[in-house]
Amino acid sequence: MNISRHLYLLGGHLTLLLGIAGAFLPVLPTTPFLLLSAFLYSKSSPRIHQWLITHPIIGKPIREWEESGVIRLWAKILATIMISLVIFFKFQRLAIPEWLKIIFSLILVSVLIFIWTRPSKATK
């Protein structure tokens, strides 16, 4: 096993853990970390990648993304709600400069634009 494969595997483990944590922590996104872990496992461990994409709970959205770049409507709505909560409520309590809050908000809005420009259903 070469060093890059080890790094991909380590990255897959780390992003999978972050994705799982994101399911319970509102400020940490789940889906991007799970998609990244699927990519990293595809480069390092076909067995773990296969387990991830066939998992009964998280497998289908990952497969849909890998096959056709689909983000389901419910995931878009959930992402919009969570990002909006962060921007409108969490940022107000952060003791950081306003310009930094604006930059973070613009990044999050850019993420929403990306999400909403992806297809919601696979085209056949």
Summary of the structure (lengths in Angstrom):
residues: 124
radius of gyration: 16.2
end to end distance: 38.1
largest distance: 48.8
contacts: 326
relative contact order: 0.11
helix: 74%
strand: 0%
